[in-house]
Amino acid sequence: MTDWRPVRRTRTFEDVLAQIERRIAEDGLTAGDRLPAERSLAEQLGVSRSSVREAMRVLETLGVVSSQVGRGPDAGAVLTSRPDTALTDLLRLHLGLASLELREVIDTRLMIERWAATRAATAGADTSGLAAALAGMDAARSAEEFVEHDTAFHCALADASGNRLISAIMRSLRDTMRRYSVEAVTRLGDTSVLRADHERILAAVQAGDAEEAATAVAEHLAHAYPSLS
């Protein structure tokens, strides 16, 4: 039985999005201007680089920024449009998803994540995000902290599919996922089964076994939410 101890919840990527939007407005940035590099932006906002990275992925999906690879003056994403409308639409979507029932969330996740796992395995996708989230689960000291990394794992799986819309949908479901996931982890107490499920999903994707990856996702959700299986 895991001895969960309360910890302070980490700042969500939605909070980082709001801070980045505020910085863009305060600095008077327009299309074509470059945002600070990831490390610099994380330091300025007082958040982790992973939070900044996730927020930037959402902004790129929404067409607000364009990612740029480089160092020094060439580092940082380029602003392609003002974020006002895009972030308002994202907030509206989050509010709409807040009232979803557990069955609706799990059915949606099952469809999305089975497809994402299949695509990631078939494409031989980069699994570093999945591995990093798995390592985070091992170091978690509370149900909330475990779920933060659990949710990051599933978002990374969506990213590995290579479909930006799938990634955006998973991140829009994030708060709803987190709420039900904390309840599931608290109910189970021992996270060893869930930990093994994630490892199985990662191994299947890395092995390029699309069928096994999809099956592992389905069985993982059944373990986490047995009342719905």
N, CA, C and O of each residue as an XYZ file, in Angstrom:
916
protein
N       0.854     -1.201      0.000
C       0.000      0.000      0.000
C       0.883      1.242      0.000
O       1.789      1.374      0.824
N       0.614      2.132     -0.917
C       1.426      3.337     -1.009
C       1.034      4.343      0.064
O      -0.152      4.578      0.295
N       2.020      4.934      0.714
C       1.765      5.944      1.747
C       1.779      7.308      1.091
O       2.828      7.940      0.966
N       0.587      7.765      0.666
C       0.512      9.054     -0.007
C       0.581     10.179      1.009
O      -0.117     10.151      2.022
N       1.404     11.147      0.744
C       1.498     12.331      1.589
C       1.090     13.545      0.788
O       1.423     13.633     -0.393
N       0.377     14.488      1.389
C      -0.079     15.649      0.632
C       1.087     16.496      0.160
O       2.047     16.721      0.896
N       0.994     16.960     -1.065
C       1.990     17.871     -1.609
C       1.269     19.004     -2.312
O       0.086     18.905     -2.640
N       1.996     20.069     -2.533
C       1.423     21.209     -3.234
C       1.277     20.877     -4.707
O       2.227     20.412     -5.337
N       0.108     21.109     -5.257
C      -0.146     20.790     -6.647
C       0.665     21.705     -7.552
O       0.778     22.905     -7.305
N       1.231     21.117     -8.609
C       2.023     21.906     -9.541
C       1.124     22.780    -10.390
O      -0.055     22.482    -10.577
N       1.680     23.844    -10.896
C       0.919     24.763    -11.729
C       0.583     24.100    -13.049
O       1.458     23.509    -13.682
N      -0.665     24.186    -13.477
C      -1.099     23.526    -14.690
C      -0.690     24.329    -15.921
O      -0.362     25.512    -15.835
N      -0.719     23.660    -17.055
C      -0.317     24.337    -18.273
C      -1.292     25.449    -18.642
O      -0.923     26.388    -19.347
N      -2.556     25.346    -18.163
C      -3.508     26.420    -18.427
C      -3.051     27.718    -17.760
O      -3.203     28.801    -18.324
N      -2.489     27.598    -16.555
C      -1.967     28.776    -15.857
C      -0.806     29.380    -16.651
O      -0.694     30.600    -16.770
N       0.046     28.520    -17.187
C       1.189     28.992    -17.970
C       0.704     29.668    -19.245
O       1.251     30.692    -19.656
N      -0.317     29.100    -19.867
C      -0.889     29.718    -21.066
C      -1.343     31.149    -20.778
O      -1.083     32.071    -21.552
N      -2.029     31.307    -19.644
C      -2.527     32.637    -19.280
C      -1.373     33.607    -19.053
O      -1.452     34.772    -19.443
N      -0.289     33.123    -18.417
C       0.874     33.985    -18.184
C       1.555     34.378    -19.493
O       1.972     35.523    -19.666
N       1.663     33.421    -20.408
C       2.285     33.723    -21.701
C       1.442     34.726    -22.472
O       1.975     35.643    -23.097
N       0.128     34.551    -22.428
C      -0.766     35.494    -23.095
C      -0.578     36.902    -22.528
O      -0.541     37.881    -23.273
N      -0.458     36.991    -21.191
C      -0.279     38.284    -20.546
C       1.050     38.919    -20.942
O       1.126     40.128    -21.162
N       2.108     38.090    -21.033
C       3.419     38.597    -21.430
C       3.401     39.137    -22.857
O       4.006     40.167    -23.154
N       2.700     38.426    -23.727
C       2.606     38.864    -25.123
C       1.929     40.229    -25.198
O       2.350     41.111    -25.947
N       0.859     40.381    -24.394
C       0.130     41.653    -24.401
C       0.970     42.775    -23.789
O       1.029     43.878    -24.333
N       1.621     42.492    -22.652
C       2.402     43.516    -21.968
C       3.617     43.961    -22.772
O       3.996     45.132    -22.734
N       4.228     43.028    -23.498
C       5.417     43.358    -24.289
C       5.069     43.906    -25.660
O       5.953     44.302    -26.419
N       3.772     43.930    -25.979
C       3.347     44.473    -27.269
C       3.835     43.657    -28.451
O       4.103     44.211    -29.517
N       3.955     42.349    -28.280
C       4.450     41.507    -29.364
C       3.404     41.362    -30.460
O       2.203     41.335    -30.192
N       3.874     41.272    -31.683
C       2.996     41.082    -32.836
C       3.516     39.918    -33.672
O       4.584     39.370    -33.397
N       2.751     39.548    -34.692
C       3.138     38.426    -35.546
C       4.539     38.654    -36.120
O       4.847     39.728    -36.637
N       5.367     37.634    -36.017
C       6.738     37.729    -36.507
C       7.745     37.924    -35.396
O       8.934     37.670    -35.588
N       7.287     38.373    -34.223
C       8.202     38.541    -33.084
C       8.512     37.187    -32.459
O       7.712     36.254    -32.525
N       9.690     37.103    -31.851
C      10.133     35.848    -31.258
C       9.929     35.865    -29.747
O      10.242     36.851    -29.080
N       9.406     34.772    -29.220
C       9.264     34.624    -27.784
C      10.599     34.194    -27.180
O      11.452     33.668    -27.895
N      10.794     34.405    -25.889
C      12.034     33.955    -25.246
C      12.205     32.446    -25.376
O      11.231     31.720    -25.573
N      13.439     31.981    -25.265
C      13.708     30.551    -25.312
C      13.015     29.855    -24.145
O      12.685     30.489    -23.143
N      12.797     28.558    -24.279
C      12.066     27.780    -23.285
C      12.631     27.944    -21.880
O      11.884     28.189    -20.933
N      13.951     27.808    -21.741
C      14.568     27.927    -20.420
C      14.348     29.316    -19.835
O      13.991     29.459    -18.665
N      14.563     30.339    -20.663
C      14.403     31.717    -20.212
C      12.960     32.002    -19.814
O      12.702     32.655    -18.803
N      12.026     31.508    -20.617
C      10.615     31.743    -20.339
C      10.201     31.053    -19.037
O       9.418     31.604    -18.263
N      10.722     29.858    -18.798
C      10.409     29.134    -17.567
C      10.908     29.906    -16.349
O      10.213     29.995    -15.337
N      12.121     30.468    -16.449
C      12.687     31.236    -15.341
C      11.893     32.510    -15.093
O      11.630     32.870    -13.946
N      11.511     33.191    -16.167
C      10.763     34.443    -16.037
C       9.387     34.225    -15.419
O       8.903     35.053    -14.647
N       8.751     33.081    -15.775
C       7.397     32.818    -15.286
C       7.387     32.050    -13.967
O       6.343     31.910    -13.330
N       8.569     31.549    -13.561
C       8.653     30.802    -12.312
C       7.980     29.453    -12.370
O       7.364     29.014    -11.399
N       8.097     28.784    -13.526
C       7.473     27.466    -13.702
C       8.510     26.495    -14.260
O       9.623     26.896    -14.601
N       8.145     25.229    -14.351
C       9.061     24.232    -14.892
C       9.129     24.334    -16.414
O       8.208     24.837    -17.057
N      10.225     23.855    -16.974
C      10.361     23.860    -18.441
C       9.331     22.949    -19.088
O       8.872     23.220    -20.198
N       8.959     21.859    -18.397
C       7.953     20.954    -18.965
C       6.604     21.643    -19.095
O       5.871     21.400    -20.054
N       6.268     22.513    -18.123
C       5.008     23.253    -18.196
C       5.021     24.226    -19.367
O       4.029     24.370    -20.081
N       6.161     24.892    -19.555
C       6.299     25.815    -20.686
C       6.217     25.047    -21.995
O       5.557     25.486    -22.937
N       6.887     23.901    -22.056
C       6.898     23.096    -23.283
C       5.489     22.660    -23.659
O       5.114     22.697    -24.831
N       4.709     22.246    -22.662
C       3.354     21.800    -22.924
C       2.476     22.952    -23.386
O       1.674     22.801    -24.308
N       2.630     24.110    -22.739
C       1.856     25.280    -23.137
C       2.185     25.701    -24.559
O       1.293     26.088    -25.313
N       3.456     25.629    -24.932
C       3.865     26.021    -26.276
C       3.308     25.065    -27.328
O       2.988     25.474    -28.444
N       3.196     23.783    -26.960
C       2.610     22.823    -27.897
C       1.153     23.173    -28.180
O       0.691     23.090    -29.318
N       0.431     23.568    -27.119
C      -0.962     23.955    -27.291
C      -1.058     25.202    -28.168
O      -1.897     25.269    -29.066
N      -0.200     26.186    -27.906
C      -0.208     27.419    -28.702
C       0.117     27.136    -30.167
O      -0.432     27.771    -31.067
N       1.000     26.191    -30.394
C       1.341     25.837    -31.774
C       0.150     25.164    -32.454
O      -0.149     25.437    -33.617
N      -0.527     24.277    -31.713
C      -1.708     23.617    -32.255
C      -2.794     24.635    -32.598
O      -3.502     24.482    -33.594
N      -2.923     25.674    -31.769
C      -3.928     26.711    -31.991
C      -3.511     27.717    -33.057
O      -4.285     28.610    -33.402
N      -2.293     27.580    -33.583
C      -1.835     28.479    -34.632
C      -1.339     29.818    -34.128
O      -1.256     30.783    -34.887
N      -1.003     29.878    -32.824
C      -0.539     31.142    -32.239
C       0.968     31.311    -32.410
O       1.445     32.427    -32.619
N       1.721     30.214    -32.322
C       3.173     30.284    -32.484
C       3.642     29.224    -33.470
O       2.929     28.269    -33.778
N       4.847     29.419    -33.948
C       5.499     28.445    -34.812
C       6.818     28.075    -34.172
O       7.639     28.948    -33.892
N       7.033     26.786    -33.935
C       8.252     26.341    -33.267
C       9.473     26.579    -34.143
O       9.426     26.414    -35.362
N      10.568     26.971    -33.497
C      11.826     27.206    -34.188
C      12.931     26.458    -33.460
O      12.997     26.482    -32.231
N      13.783     25.804    -34.201
C      14.914     25.095    -33.621
C      16.161     25.950    -33.778
O      16.469     26.415    -34.875
N      16.875     26.156    -32.685
C      18.091     26.958    -32.772
C      18.596     27.329    -31.395
O      18.014     26.941    -30.382
N      19.684     28.084    -31.365
C      20.258     28.540    -30.108
C      20.545     30.031    -30.195
O      20.533     30.635    -31.268
N      20.802     30.601    -29.021
C      21.110     32.026    -28.998
C      19.952     32.845    -29.509
O      18.813     32.615    -29.101
N      20.205     33.794    -30.390
C      19.155     34.681    -30.889
C      18.118     33.956    -31.737
O      17.029     34.478    -31.975
N      18.460     32.738    -32.198
C      17.518     31.991    -33.027
C      16.625     31.064    -32.200
O      15.761     30.384    -32.753
N      16.827     31.034    -30.882
C      16.028     30.154    -30.028
C      14.674     30.794    -29.729
O      14.539     32.018    -29.757
N      13.682     29.968    -29.445
C      12.358     30.475    -29.091
C      11.395     30.403    -30.249
O      11.795     30.449    -31.413
N      10.099     30.287    -29.917
C       9.063     30.193    -30.934
C       8.727     31.576    -31.485
O       8.901     32.591    -30.811
N       8.247     31.592    -32.718
C       7.857     32.838    -33.369
C       6.345     32.999    -33.279
O       5.591     32.070    -33.569
N       5.912     34.188    -32.875
C       4.489     34.478    -32.767
C       3.904     34.630    -34.170
O       4.393     35.435    -34.963
N       2.859     33.862    -34.479
C       2.246     33.928    -35.812
C       0.911     34.655    -35.806
O       0.438     35.096    -36.854
N       0.289     34.785    -34.611
C      -0.954     35.541    -34.503
C      -1.179     35.915    -33.050
O      -0.562     35.334    -32.157
N      -2.044     36.866    -32.807
C      -2.376     37.228    -31.445
C      -3.174     36.101    -30.807
O      -4.024     35.513    -31.475
N      -2.933     35.777    -29.532
C      -3.556     34.603    -28.919
C      -4.963     34.818    -28.384
O      -5.607     33.862    -27.953
N      -5.457     36.060    -28.402
C      -6.702     36.370    -27.711
C      -7.850     35.430    -28.066
O      -8.431     34.800    -27.183
N      -8.179     35.332    -29.354
C      -9.308     34.515    -29.774
C      -9.060     33.042    -29.526
O      -9.955     32.326    -29.078
N      -7.857     32.586    -29.814
C      -7.539     31.170    -29.656
C      -7.676     30.730    -28.207
O      -8.245     29.674    -27.931
N      -7.154     31.540    -27.266
C      -7.225     31.161    -25.860
C      -8.640     31.288    -25.306
O      -9.021     30.546    -24.401
N      -9.408     32.213    -25.837
C     -10.805     32.324    -25.422
C     -11.573     31.077    -25.837
O     -12.383     30.551    -25.074
N     -11.311     30.613    -27.054
C     -11.961     29.390    -27.533
C     -11.539     28.192    -26.691
O     -12.357     27.322    -26.392
N     -10.263     28.145    -26.308
C      -9.772     27.045    -25.484
C     -10.445     27.059    -24.122
O     -10.841     26.009    -23.617
N     -10.582     28.247    -23.515
C     -11.232     28.372    -22.216
C     -12.690     27.930    -22.310
O     -13.194     27.244    -21.420
N     -13.367     28.325    -23.390
C     -14.763     27.936    -23.569
C     -14.899     26.414    -23.645
O     -15.832     25.830    -23.094
N     -13.955     25.794    -24.335
C     -13.968     24.335    -24.449
C     -13.761     23.697    -23.084
O     -14.437     22.726    -22.745
N     -12.826     24.235    -22.291
C     -12.571     23.685    -20.959
C     -13.820     23.773    -20.087
O     -14.151     22.827    -19.372
N     -14.504     24.899    -20.146
C     -15.704     25.074    -19.347
C     -16.785     24.091    -19.759
O     -17.520     23.574    -18.918
N     -16.877     23.833    -21.062
C     -17.867     22.891    -21.563
C     -17.571     21.471    -21.130
O     -18.491     20.686    -20.898
N     -16.285     21.131    -21.018
C     -15.899     19.776    -20.646
C     -16.015     19.524    -19.147
O     -16.007     18.375    -18.706
N     -16.122     20.589    -18.367
C     -16.111     20.452    -16.906
C     -17.276     19.620    -16.384
O     -17.175     19.030    -15.308
N     -18.388     19.561    -17.131
C     -19.576     18.848    -16.657
C     -19.680     17.425    -17.194
O     -20.694     16.758    -16.987
N     -18.647     16.956    -17.878
C     -18.700     15.605    -18.432
C     -18.752     14.550    -17.329
O     -18.125     14.703    -16.281
N     -19.499     13.488    -17.573
C     -19.570     12.375    -16.649
C     -18.419     11.411    -16.915
O     -17.833     11.413    -17.997
N     -18.100     10.585    -15.912
C     -16.975      9.673    -16.010
C     -17.082      8.771    -17.233
O     -16.098      8.600    -17.952
N     -18.253      8.189    -17.487
C     -18.424      7.293    -18.630
C     -18.089      8.002    -19.940
O     -17.462      7.413    -20.820
N     -18.496      9.244    -20.071
C     -18.221      9.998    -21.292
C     -16.721     10.235    -21.471
O     -16.191     10.121    -22.576
N     -16.050     10.564    -20.374
C     -14.611     10.815    -20.432
C     -13.856      9.548    -20.810
O     -12.979      9.583    -21.673
N     -14.193      8.423    -20.168
C     -13.470      7.175    -20.420
C     -13.745      6.654    -21.821
O     -12.826      6.173    -22.483
N     -14.991      6.738    -22.294
C     -15.302      6.302    -23.655
C     -14.498      7.108    -24.675
O     -13.971      6.563    -25.645
N     -14.417      8.419    -24.435
C     -13.664      9.284    -25.344
C     -12.180      8.956    -25.305
O     -11.527      8.860    -26.344
N     -11.655      8.786    -24.098
C     -10.238      8.442    -23.966
C      -9.932      7.103    -24.629
O      -8.895      6.955    -25.276
N     -10.821      6.135    -24.474
C     -10.586      4.821    -25.060
C     -10.450      4.920    -26.574
O      -9.544      4.328    -27.161
N     -11.349      5.667    -27.200
C     -11.287      5.824    -28.654
C     -10.008      6.544    -29.079
O      -9.308      6.107    -29.991
N      -9.720      7.646    -28.406
C      -8.566      8.458    -28.779
C      -7.254      7.733    -28.505
O      -6.370      7.699    -29.361
N      -7.124      7.155    -27.316
C      -5.834      6.597    -26.914
C      -5.520      5.272    -27.596
O      -4.353      4.969    -27.844
N      -6.540      4.479    -27.902
C      -6.286      3.260    -28.675
C      -5.741      3.633    -30.059
O      -4.789      3.028    -30.550
N      -6.362      4.636    -30.669
C      -5.903      5.078    -31.987
C      -4.496      5.670    -31.888
O      -3.633      5.375    -32.715
N      -4.273      6.504    -30.876
C      -2.971      7.152    -30.714
C      -1.876      6.122    -30.476
O      -0.788      6.235    -31.041
N      -2.152      5.115    -29.644
C      -1.166      4.080    -29.362
C      -0.842      3.280    -30.619
O       0.315      2.951    -30.881
N      -1.880      2.974    -31.391
C      -1.677      2.241    -32.643
C      -0.809      3.029    -33.604
O       0.131      2.496    -34.192
N      -1.136      4.312    -33.757
C      -0.393      5.162    -34.679
C       1.058      5.357    -34.216
O       1.983      5.304    -35.026
N       1.248      5.580    -32.917
C       2.596      5.786    -32.381
C       3.461      4.547    -32.588
O       4.628      4.652    -32.965
N       2.873      3.359    -32.337
C       3.630      2.120    -32.506
C       3.973      1.879    -33.970
O       5.085      1.462    -34.295
N       3.027      2.141    -34.837
C       3.239      1.925    -36.266
C       4.296      2.860    -36.829
O       5.084      2.480    -37.695
N       4.301      4.102    -36.318
C       5.218      5.120    -36.843
C       6.592      5.077    -36.203
O       7.493      5.795    -36.636
N       6.776      4.236    -35.162
C       8.057      4.231    -34.459
C       8.343      5.572    -33.828
O       9.449      6.102    -33.942
N       7.336      6.124    -33.156
C       7.408      7.488    -32.620
C       8.415      7.630    -31.484
O       8.812      6.651    -30.853
N       8.814      8.864    -31.243
C       9.688      9.194    -30.113
C       8.916      8.947    -28.817
O       7.825      9.486    -28.630
N       9.472      8.144    -27.937
C       8.782      7.797    -26.686
C       9.428      8.436    -25.460
O       9.153      8.023    -24.333
N      10.270      9.424    -25.663
C      10.968     10.032    -24.524
C       9.993     10.687    -23.551
O      10.221     10.659    -22.341
N       8.908     11.277    -24.062
C       7.922     11.896    -23.187
C       7.205     10.870    -22.327
O       6.904     11.128    -21.162
N       6.931      9.707    -22.902
C       6.301      8.625    -22.154
C       7.236      8.121    -21.055
O       6.812      7.902    -19.920
N       8.501      7.941    -21.400
C       9.483      7.447    -20.441
C       9.680      8.432    -19.293
O       9.806      8.025    -18.138
N       9.707      9.717    -19.606
C       9.889     10.740    -18.572
C       8.706     10.750    -17.605
O       8.885     10.887    -16.395
N       7.506     10.604    -18.142
C       6.315     10.575    -17.288
C       6.317      9.332    -16.406
O       5.916      9.391    -15.243
N       6.765      8.216    -16.955
C       6.844      6.977    -16.188
C       7.824      7.124    -15.019
O       7.558      6.661    -13.910
N       8.948      7.769    -15.283
C       9.930      8.017    -14.222
C       9.330      8.919    -13.142
O       9.601      8.739    -11.955
N       8.525      9.878    -13.557
C       7.868     10.763    -12.606
C       6.902     10.018    -11.703
O       6.791     10.331    -10.518
N       6.209      9.042    -12.248
C       5.295      8.231    -11.439
C       6.062      7.495    -10.343
O       5.594      7.387     -9.209
N       7.241      6.992    -10.691
C       8.046      6.246     -9.721
C       8.457      7.123     -8.537
O       8.602      6.638     -7.415
N       8.642      8.417     -8.802
C       9.103      9.325     -7.749
C       7.953     10.003     -7.015
O       8.190     10.748     -6.064
N       6.717      9.762     -7.433
C       5.560     10.446     -6.844
C       5.371     10.076     -5.383
O       5.558      8.922     -4.996
N       4.997     11.061     -4.575
C       4.791     10.847     -3.143
C       3.353     11.098     -2.700
O       3.067     11.087     -1.503
N       2.461     11.321     -3.634
C       1.056     11.525     -3.301
C       0.213     11.106     -4.491
O       0.717     10.965     -5.605
N      -1.083     10.906     -4.245
C      -1.993     10.553     -5.329
C      -2.008     11.662     -6.374
O      -2.011     11.399     -7.577
N      -2.019     12.911     -5.896
C      -2.063     14.042     -6.824
C      -0.818     14.100     -7.702
O      -0.909     14.355     -8.903
N       0.340     13.864     -7.099
C       1.586     13.917     -7.856
C       1.667     12.757     -8.851
O       2.122     12.932     -9.981
N       1.225     11.578     -8.425
C       1.208     10.437     -9.337
C       0.328     10.746    -10.544
O       0.695     10.455    -11.682
N      -0.830     11.334    -10.287
C      -1.776     11.623    -11.360
C      -1.228     12.690    -12.308
O      -1.502     12.639    -13.507
N      -0.459     13.655    -11.794
C       0.152     14.653    -12.665
C       1.004     13.966    -13.734
O       0.945     14.317    -14.913
N       1.795     12.982    -13.304
C       2.662     12.269    -14.244
C       1.868     11.262    -15.078
O       2.187     11.021    -16.242
N       0.837     10.680    -14.476
C      -0.049      9.776    -15.204
C      -0.696     10.522    -16.375
O      -0.709     10.036    -17.506
N      -1.226     11.698    -16.082
C      -1.870     12.500    -17.124
C      -0.866     12.930    -18.181
O      -1.178     12.945    -19.372
N       0.342     13.281    -17.746
C       1.396     13.654    -18.693
C       1.718     12.485    -19.626
O       1.990     12.689    -20.810
N       1.686     11.264    -19.092
C       1.944     10.072    -19.904
C       0.920      9.958    -21.028
O       1.276      9.719    -22.182
N      -0.342     10.129    -20.686
C      -1.395      9.972    -21.693
C      -1.382     11.109    -22.706
O      -1.699     10.899    -23.877
N      -1.021     12.302    -22.270
C      -0.873     13.410    -23.219
C       0.323     13.163    -24.139
O       0.277     13.485    -25.326
N       1.396     12.588    -23.583
C       2.574     12.267    -24.390
C       2.246     11.185    -25.411
O       2.784     11.188    -26.519
N       1.365     10.259    -25.041
C       0.937      9.223    -25.984
C       0.188      9.856    -27.149
O       0.375      9.466    -28.302
N      -0.659     10.834    -26.844
C      -1.370     11.553    -27.909
C      -0.374     12.297    -28.792
O      -0.517     12.308    -30.014
N       0.634     12.918    -28.182
C       1.664     13.620    -28.950
C       2.397     12.659    -29.879
O       2.703     12.994    -31.023
N       2.674     11.455    -29.368
C       3.428     10.468    -30.144
C       2.666     10.006    -31.383
O       3.262      9.462    -32.312
N       1.351     10.218    -31.398
C       0.568      9.829    -32.568
C       0.876     10.716    -33.770
O       0.641     10.333    -34.916
N       1.413     11.920    -33.488
C       1.729     12.848    -34.564
C       0.548     13.667    -35.046
O       0.669     14.431    -36.003
N      -0.598     13.513    -34.387
C      -1.806     14.251    -34.780
C      -2.028     15.388    -33.788
O      -2.344     15.139    -32.625
N      -1.870     16.616    -34.229
C      -1.952     17.766    -33.333
C      -3.347     17.963    -32.759
O      -3.485     18.426    -31.627
N      -4.386     17.620    -33.520
C      -5.743     17.777    -33.016
C      -6.015     16.785    -31.883
O      -6.664     17.129    -30.894
N      -5.518     15.555    -32.031
C      -5.655     14.563    -30.973
C      -4.963     15.064    -29.710
O      -5.496     14.927    -28.609
N      -3.768     15.647    -29.871
C      -3.044     16.199    -28.724
C      -3.839     17.299    -28.045
O      -3.913     17.353    -26.817
N      -4.440     18.181    -28.849
C      -5.213     19.292    -28.293
C      -6.440     18.789    -27.538
O      -6.780     19.320    -26.481
N      -7.100     17.776    -28.074
C      -8.287     17.226    -27.407
C      -7.906     16.600    -26.072
O      -8.604     16.785    -25.075
N      -6.806     15.863    -26.050
C      -6.367     15.243    -24.797
C      -6.039     16.294    -23.750
O      -6.352     16.112    -22.573
N      -5.423     17.371    -24.154
C      -5.093     18.429    -23.194
C      -6.340     19.174    -22.749
O      -6.396     19.672    -21.625
N      -7.335     19.255    -23.613
C      -8.590     19.886    -23.213
C      -9.324     19.023    -22.190
O     -10.072     19.532    -21.356
N      -9.102     17.719    -22.264
C      -9.709     16.796    -21.310
C      -8.925     16.710    -20.009
O      -9.357     16.053    -19.062
N      -7.768     17.375    -19.959
C      -6.816     17.161    -18.878
C      -7.399     17.371    -17.487
O      -7.226     16.513    -16.622
N      -8.083     18.481    -17.248
C      -8.620     18.753    -15.916
C      -9.659     17.713    -15.511
O      -9.687     17.266    -14.365
N     -10.519     17.327    -16.469
C     -11.524     16.314    -16.185
C     -10.862     14.973    -15.917
O     -11.274     14.243    -15.016
N      -9.823     14.642    -16.706
C      -9.066     13.413    -16.491
C      -8.452     13.397    -15.105
O      -8.506     12.387    -14.404
N      -7.864     14.529    -14.709
C      -7.167     14.604    -13.425
C      -8.131     14.358    -12.268
O      -7.812     13.634    -11.325
N      -9.299     14.959    -12.349
C     -10.275     14.827    -11.261
C     -10.659     13.359    -11.043
O     -10.648     12.875     -9.911
N     -10.990     12.668    -12.106
C     -11.396     11.269    -11.978
C     -10.195     10.369    -11.677
O     -10.337      9.358    -10.989
N      -9.027     10.728    -12.184
C      -7.838      9.902    -11.950
C      -7.418      9.923    -10.491
O      -7.028      8.890     -9.947
N      -7.491     11.085     -9.846
C      -7.147     11.169     -8.422
C      -8.084     10.279     -7.611
O      -7.653      9.588     -6.688
N      -9.357     10.301     -7.959
C     -10.320      9.450     -7.265
C      -9.969      7.977     -7.464
O     -10.052      7.184     -6.526
N      -9.574      7.607     -8.700
C      -9.246      6.216     -9.002
C      -8.001      5.762     -8.250
O      -7.974      4.667     -7.689
N      -6.972      6.605     -8.239
C      -5.726      6.249     -7.553
C      -5.951      6.145     -6.050
O      -5.432      5.236     -5.402
N      -6.712      7.061     -5.506
C      -7.005      7.034     -4.069
C      -7.782      5.770     -3.712
O      -7.533      5.149     -2.678
N      -8.715      5.401     -4.567
C      -9.521      4.207     -4.320
C      -8.668      2.938     -4.369
O      -8.823      2.049     -3.531
N      -7.771      2.858     -5.351
C      -6.926      1.673     -5.505
C      -5.857      1.590     -4.422
O      -5.509      0.501     -3.967
N      -5.337      2.752     -4.011
C      -4.296      2.784     -2.982
C      -2.947      2.347     -3.524
O      -2.010      3.143     -3.558
N      -2.834      1.104     -3.944
C      -1.591      0.566     -4.500
C      -1.557      0.857     -5.998
O      -2.437      0.424     -6.742
N      -0.535      1.595     -6.435
C      -0.460      2.000     -7.847
C       0.382      1.053     -8.695
O       0.676      1.358     -9.850
N       0.772     -0.087     -8.140
C       1.659     -0.983     -8.877
C       1.029     -1.498    -10.165
O       1.718     -1.650    -11.174
N      -0.278     -1.769    -10.140
C      -0.952     -2.261    -11.346
C      -0.971     -1.182    -12.420
O      -0.693     -1.445    -13.590
N      -1.304      0.043    -12.001
C      -1.339      1.144    -12.964
C       0.059      1.420    -13.516
O       0.226      1.692    -14.705
N       1.056      1.348    -12.640
C       2.442      1.547    -13.065
C       2.838      0.498    -14.101
O       3.475      0.822    -15.103
N       2.462     -0.757    -13.861
C       2.775     -1.837    -14.797
C       2.047     -1.641    -16.126
O       2.587     -1.945    -17.190
N       0.822     -1.133    -16.053
C       0.067     -0.868    -17.285
C       0.786      0.151    -18.168
O       0.899     -0.031    -19.380
N       1.267      1.219    -17.547
C       1.961      2.248    -18.308
C       3.245      1.704    -18.941
O       3.581      2.021    -20.082
N       3.943      0.883    -18.172
C       5.171      0.285    -18.690
C       4.864     -0.625    -19.886
O       5.619     -0.673    -20.857
N       3.745     -1.340    -19.794
C       3.334     -2.227    -20.893
C       3.012     -1.420    -22.149
O       3.401     -1.802    -23.253
N       2.305     -0.308    -21.981
C       1.972      0.547    -23.123
C       3.248      1.065    -23.779
O       3.395      1.015    -25.000
N       4.169      1.564    -22.952
C       5.427      2.097    -23.469
C       6.210      1.016    -24.216
O       6.729      1.266    -25.304
N       6.296     -0.171    -23.641
C       7.049     -1.260    -24.269
C       6.446     -1.639    -25.619
O       7.173     -1.912    -26.574
N       5.114     -1.655    -25.694
C       4.448     -2.016    -26.945
C       4.702     -0.973    -28.033
O       4.946     -1.316    -29.190
N       4.644      0.289    -27.655
C       4.912      1.353    -28.627
C       6.356      1.278    -29.111
O       6.627      1.391    -30.306
N       7.274      1.088    -28.174
C       8.687      0.999    -28.531
C       8.967     -0.203    -29.433
O       9.840     -0.142    -30.299
N       8.223     -1.300    -29.228
C       8.422     -2.508    -30.023
C       7.715     -2.438    -31.374
O       7.890     -3.316    -32.220
N       6.920     -1.395    -31.572
C       6.191     -1.261    -32.825
C       5.020     -2.215    -32.940
O       4.551     -2.499    -34.042
N       4.539     -2.718    -31.790
C       3.423     -3.667    -31.761
C       2.121     -2.897    -31.572
O       1.693     -2.649    -30.445
N       1.500     -2.523    -32.682
C       0.310     -1.677    -32.632
C      -0.863     -2.357    -31.935
O      -1.572     -1.726    -31.152
N      -1.067     -3.632    -32.216
C      -2.196     -4.356    -31.608
C      -2.031     -4.454    -30.098
O      -2.985     -4.236    -29.351
N      -0.823     -4.781    -29.648
C      -0.565     -4.880    -28.219
C      -0.697     -3.518    -27.547
O      -1.201     -3.425    -26.428
N      -0.252     -2.473    -28.215
C      -0.339     -1.130    -27.641
C      -1.795     -0.739    -27.415
O      -2.138     -0.205    -26.360
N      -2.655     -1.001    -28.403
C      -4.075     -0.665    -28.277
C      -4.736     -1.498    -27.180
O      -5.551     -0.985    -26.414
N      -4.386     -2.778    -27.106
C      -4.946     -3.654    -26.068
C      -4.497     -3.207    -24.684
O      -5.285     -3.212    -23.739
N      -3.228     -2.819    -24.564
C      -2.685     -2.375    -23.274
C      -3.408     -1.128    -22.784
O      -3.669     -0.998    -21.588
N      -3.732     -0.216    -23.682
C      -4.474      0.991    -23.311
C      -5.857      0.618    -22.787
O      -6.285      1.112    -21.743
N      -6.552     -0.251    -23.512
C      -7.913     -0.637    -23.118
C      -7.915     -1.323    -21.753
O      -8.770     -1.036    -20.915
N      -6.963     -2.224    -21.530
C      -6.919     -2.936    -20.256
C      -6.490     -2.018    -19.110
O      -6.911     -2.203    -17.968
N      -5.660     -1.039    -19.418
C      -5.269     -0.074    -18.387
C      -6.476      0.721    -17.904
O      -6.661      0.891    -16.699
N      -7.290      1.206    -18.822
C      -8.471      1.975    -18.427
C      -9.454      1.093    -17.661
O     -10.138      1.571    -16.756
N      -9.529     -0.197    -18.017
C     -10.409     -1.120    -17.292
C      -9.898     -1.341    -15.867
O     -10.697     -1.482    -14.941
N      -8.581     -1.371    -15.684
C      -8.008     -1.521    -14.339
C      -8.283     -0.275    -13.492
O      -8.619     -0.370    -12.312
N      -8.134      0.886    -14.119
C      -8.310      2.143    -13.386
C      -9.772      2.414    -13.042
O     -10.077      2.994    -12.000
N     -10.679      1.985    -13.934
C     -12.100      2.255    -13.723
C     -12.911      0.962    -13.896
O     -13.679      0.831    -14.849
N     -12.736      0.011    -12.974
C     -13.379     -1.306    -13.102
C     -14.891     -1.263    -13.163
O     -15.505     -2.150    -13.757
N     -15.499     -0.269    -12.574
C     -16.969     -0.200    -12.558
C     -17.545      0.054    -13.946
O     -18.734     -0.163    -14.177
N     -16.702      0.514    -14.872
C     -17.176      0.842    -16.217
C     -16.870     -0.265    -17.224
O     -17.331     -0.215    -18.364
N     -16.099     -1.251    -16.807
C     -15.684     -2.308    -17.742
C     -16.728     -3.426    -17.816
O     -16.544     -4.395    -18.552
